[in-house]
Amino acid sequence: MAQNNSFKLTLAPSIVHTHIFALAYERKLSEHCTAGLKVNYGARNVLPCNRIASNEIGQMLNMTGWKTENDCHSHGASFHFRFLLHKKTSSRFYVDTNLGYQTGKFYGTDFVFRPYEYIPIQYVAGLKGGFQFFGGGIGIGNQWTNKKGISIDVLWVGLGLGKNTMNIQATSMAKGYFNDVYGAFNKYMSKREDLIDFLRMDISATYDTKGIYVVAQNTMPVVKILNVSLGFSF
């Protein structure tokens, strides 16, 4: 019986988005080409790159404390096209190209800020935000399929690039102090223009009496290593 269709379950430990479970459908187009659609969901208790957030964003907003027990959820979908380079055997090497979209939210955290530098008064503000990522990449891997249709798929390494947009909102019941936080933000950014240019980031902020709102955009790499999928072909 020809095995033209496959369903695969993936645990994808990519560097940017970890703890992601993905379900993929793949269709054989020819002896050497397949196409597939993958949907995913990810959740974790600590934000990716949280140490960077503690060191950098914490200073940017003049924080004196940062909770690391954040609740982060994301989901997305991607389309991939594969070139199978060897003749049909139980083991085949492939080149994978993909294009996808990922969106997520984080919340359940707060930060402590001092509205006045020389007055020891602190206020707590709630922090939440989200991101949208669109990009693509290329990778290499192997897949093994036995006579019963059970398959193991290993993407050895994948490299990609995409545009990421992050929105951060910090709001507080203590109204009227975020103009000072906004001033601290601009002062922080002016001291790190070289780093921002190096990271190709575009960062802007606005504020009102209720809070401060930061939007950051940049082009960022995506790295995938040893993505293992288990599936069934029929």
SULCOR-V817104 format. One record per pair of residues at least 24 apart in sequence whose C-alpha atoms are under 10 Angstrom apart, sorted by the first residue. I is the first residue (numbers start at 1). GAP is how many residues later the second one is. Records with the same first field share a line. If there is no record, write none. Layout:
I = GAP + GAP
This chain:
1 = 146 + 147 + 148 + 233
2 = 26 + 147 + 231 + 232
3 = 24 + 25 + 142 + 144 + 145 + 146 + 229 + 230 + 231
4 = 24 + 25 + 26 + 27 + 30 + 229 + 230
5 = 24 + 29 + 31 + 144 + 227 + 228 + 229
6 = 30 + 143 + 144 + 145 + 225 + 226 + 227 + 228
7 = 29 + 30 + 31 + 144 + 222 + 223 + 224 + 225 + 226 + 227
8 = 30 + 142 + 143 + 144 + 145 + 220 + 221 + 222 + 223 + 224 + 225
9 = 29 + 31 + 143 + 144 + 219 + 220 + 221 + 222 + 223
10 = 28 + 30 + 143 + 144 + 217 + 218 + 219 + 220 + 221
11 = 29 + 31 + 215 + 216 + 217 + 218 + 219
12 = 28 + 30 + 143 + 212 + 213 + 214 + 215 + 216 + 217
13 = 210 + 211 + 212 + 213 + 214 + 215
14 = 143 + 144 + 208 + 209 + 210 + 211 + 212 + 213
15 = 33 + 34 + 206 + 207 + 208 + 209 + 210
16 = 32 + 33 + 204 + 205 + 206 + 207 + 208
17 = 25 + 26 + 27 + 30 + 31 + 32 + 57 + 85 + 205 + 206 + 207
18 = 24 + 25 + 26 + 29 + 30 + 206
19 = 24 + 25 + 54
20 = 24 + 53 + 54 + 55 + 56
21 = 54 + 208
22 = 53 + 54 + 55 + 207
23 = 54 + 206 + 207 + 208
24 = 53 + 54 + 55 + 56 + 205 + 207
25 = 54 + 206 + 208
26 = 53 + 54 + 55 + 56 + 207
27 = 54 + 206
28 = 54
29 = 52 + 53
30 = 53 + 54
31 = 52 + 53 + 54 + 55 + 56 + 57
32 = 50 + 51 + 52 + 53 + 54 + 55 + 56 + 60 + 62
33 = 48 + 49 + 50 + 51 + 52 + 61 + 62
34 = 46 + 47 + 48 + 49 + 50 + 60 + 62
35 = 44 + 45 + 46 + 47 + 48 + 61 + 62 + 63
36 = 42 + 43 + 44 + 45 + 46 + 62
37 = 40 + 41 + 42 + 43 + 44 + 61 + 62 + 63
38 = 38 + 39 + 40 + 41 + 42 + 60 + 62
39 = 36 + 37 + 38 + 39 + 40 + 61 + 62 + 63
40 = 34 + 35 + 36 + 37 + 38 + 62
41 = 32 + 33 + 34 + 35 + 36 + 61 + 62 + 63
42 = 30 + 31 + 32 + 33 + 34 + 62
43 = 28 + 29 + 30 + 31 + 32 + 61 + 62 + 63
44 = 25 + 26 + 27 + 28 + 29 + 30 + 62
45 = 24 + 25 + 26 + 27 + 28 + 61 + 63
46 = 24 + 25 + 26 + 60
47 = 24 + 25 + 26 + 59 + 60
48 = 24
56 = 132
57 = 128 + 131
58 = 53 + 54 + 55
59 = 125 + 126 + 129
60 = 121 + 122 + 124 + 125 + 126 + 127 + 128 + 129
61 = 50 + 51 + 52 + 53 + 109 + 117 + 119 + 120 + 121 + 122 + 123 + 124 + 125 + 127 + 151
62 = 49 + 50 + 51 + 52 + 53 + 55 + 118 + 119 + 120 + 122 + 123 + 126
63 = 47 + 48 + 49 + 50 + 51 + 59 + 60 + 61 + 62 + 118
64 = 47 + 48 + 49 + 50 + 58 + 60
65 = 45 + 46 + 47 + 48 + 59
66 = 43 + 44 + 45 + 46 + 61
67 = 41 + 42 + 43 + 44 + 45
68 = 40 + 41 + 42
69 = 38 + 39 + 40
70 = 36 + 37 + 38 + 39 + 40 + 57 + 58
71 = 34 + 35 + 36 + 37 + 38 + 57
72 = 32 + 33 + 34 + 35 + 36 + 56 + 57 + 58
73 = 30 + 31 + 32 + 33 + 34 + 57
74 = 28 + 29 + 30 + 31 + 32 + 56 + 57 + 58
75 = 26 + 27 + 28 + 29 + 30
76 = 24 + 25 + 26 + 27 + 28 + 56 + 57 + 58
77 = 24 + 25 + 26
78 = 24 + 56 + 57 + 58
79 = 57
80 = 56 + 57 + 58
81 = 57
82 = 56 + 57 + 58 + 59
83 = 57
84 = 57 + 58 + 59
89 = 54 + 55 + 56 + 57
90 = 53 + 54 + 55 + 56 + 57 + 61
91 = 51 + 52 + 53 + 54 + 55 + 60 + 61 + 62
92 = 49 + 50 + 51 + 52 + 53 + 61
93 = 47 + 48 + 49 + 50 + 51 + 60 + 61 + 62
94 = 45 + 46 + 47 + 48 + 49 + 60 + 61
95 = 43 + 44 + 45 + 46 + 47 + 60 + 63
96 = 41 + 42 + 43 + 44 + 45 + 59 + 61 + 62
97 = 39 + 40 + 41 + 42 + 43 + 61 + 62 + 63
98 = 37 + 38 + 39 + 40 + 41 + 60 + 62
99 = 35 + 36 + 37 + 38 + 39 + 61 + 62 + 63
100 = 33 + 34 + 35 + 36 + 37 + 62
101 = 31 + 32 + 33 + 34 + 35 + 61 + 62 + 63
102 = 29 + 30 + 31 + 32 + 33 + 62
103 = 27 + 28 + 29 + 30 + 31 + 61 + 62 + 63
104 = 25 + 26 + 27 + 28 + 29 + 62
105 = 24 + 25 + 26 + 27 + 61 + 62 + 63
106 = 24 + 25 + 62
107 = 61 + 62
110 = 60 + 61 + 62
111 = 59 + 60 + 61
113 = 64 + 65 + 67 + 68
114 = 63 + 64 + 66 + 67
115 = 61 + 62 + 63 + 64 + 65 + 66 + 69
116 = 61 + 64 + 65
117 = 63 + 67
123 = 49 + 50 + 51 + 54
124 = 46 + 47 + 48 + 49 + 50
125 = 44 + 45 + 46 + 47 + 48 + 49 + 85 + 86 + 87
126 = 43 + 44 + 45 + 46 + 47 + 85
127 = 41 + 42 + 43 + 44 + 45 + 84 + 85 + 86
128 = 39 + 40 + 41 + 42 + 43
129 = 37 + 38 + 39 + 40 + 41 + 84 + 85 + 86
130 = 35 + 36 + 37 + 38 + 39 + 85
131 = 33 + 34 + 35 + 36 + 37 + 84 + 85 + 86
132 = 31 + 32 + 33 + 34 + 35 + 85
133 = 28 + 29 + 30 + 31 + 32 + 33 + 84 + 85 + 86 + 87
134 = 27 + 28 + 29 + 30 + 31 + 85
135 = 25 + 26 + 27 + 28 + 29 + 84 + 85 + 86 + 87
136 = 24 + 25 + 26 + 27 + 85 + 86
137 = 24 + 25 + 84 + 85 + 86 + 87
138 = 85 + 86
139 = 84 + 85 + 86
141 = 85 + 86 + 87
142 = 86
143 = 85 + 86 + 87
144 = 86
145 = 86 + 87 + 88
146 = 86 + 87
147 = 86
148 = 84 + 85 + 86
149 = 82 + 83 + 84 + 85
150 = 80 + 81 + 82 + 83 + 84
151 = 78 + 79 + 80 + 81 + 82
152 = 76 + 77 + 78 + 79 + 80
153 = 73 + 74 + 75 + 76 + 77 + 78
154 = 71 + 72 + 73 + 74 + 75 + 76
155 = 69 + 70 + 71 + 72 + 73 + 74
156 = 68 + 69 + 70 + 71 + 72
157 = 66 + 67 + 68 + 69 + 70
158 = 64 + 65 + 66 + 67 + 68 + 69
159 = 62 + 63 + 64 + 65 + 66
160 = 60 + 61 + 62 + 63 + 64
161 = 58 + 59 + 60 + 61 + 62
162 = 56 + 57 + 58 + 59 + 60
163 = 54 + 55 + 56 + 57 + 58
164 = 37 + 52 + 53 + 54 + 55 + 56 + 57
165 = 36 + 37 + 38 + 50 + 51 + 52 + 53 + 54
166 = 37 + 48 + 49 + 50 + 51 + 52
167 = 38 + 46 + 47 + 48 + 49 + 50
168 = 37 + 44 + 45 + 46 + 47 + 48
169 = 36 + 37 + 38 + 42 + 43 + 44 + 45 + 46
170 = 37 + 40 + 41 + 42 + 43 + 44
171 = 36 + 37 + 38 + 39 + 40 + 41 + 42
172 = 37 + 38 + 39 + 40
173 = 36 + 37 + 38
174 = 35 + 36 + 37
175 = 33 + 34 + 35 + 36
176 = 31 + 32 + 33 + 34 + 35
177 = 30 + 31 + 32 + 33 + 34 + 35
178 = 28 + 29 + 30 + 31 + 32 + 33 + 34 + 35
179 = 27 + 28 + 29 + 30 + 32 + 33
180 = 27
181 = 26 + 30 + 31
182 = 24 + 25 + 26 + 29 + 30 + 31 + 32
185 = 27 + 29
